[in-house]
Amino acid sequence: MTAYREEGRFVVRIDLSADFGDDYEGDDDGYAWLERWKETVRPRLVAAVFDALRTDPAFKAVAAPRGASPEEEIEIAVTLRI
């Protein structure tokens, strides 16, 4: 049984946007720029975060979804192994 627990938080927030010229005709392309980011950059970013967390074996990192859409957010629970 745990007698004491300490907690902390570290947040990395990435706000995405795309700028278009005067000839832009709306989002008929289904937000192709955002889909491109989701398919190419996001998986590499998540993998890099987990790779970095694994460099110290004293910490255990697992995905910990808490109700947010996994399309928009990933939450990771990091625990010190004692």
C-alpha positions, 0 to 999 in steps of 0.5 A: 500500500502506498503511504505517500504520493507526490505528483507533478505535471509537464505539458507540451501543447501544439496548436496547429494552423494553416494559412492560405492565399486569397484564392482559398475556396474553403475546406472542400479538401477536408482539411488535407493539411491537418490530415497530413500532419496527423498521418505523418508528424503526429505518429513520429512525435508520439514515438519520440516522446515515448523513446525519450521517456524510455531512456531512464529505466527508473520511469514507466510511461504508459498512454493514459487516455482520460476521456479526451479524443485520441485524435486530438490529445494523448495523455501519458502517465509516468510513474517512478519505479521504486 
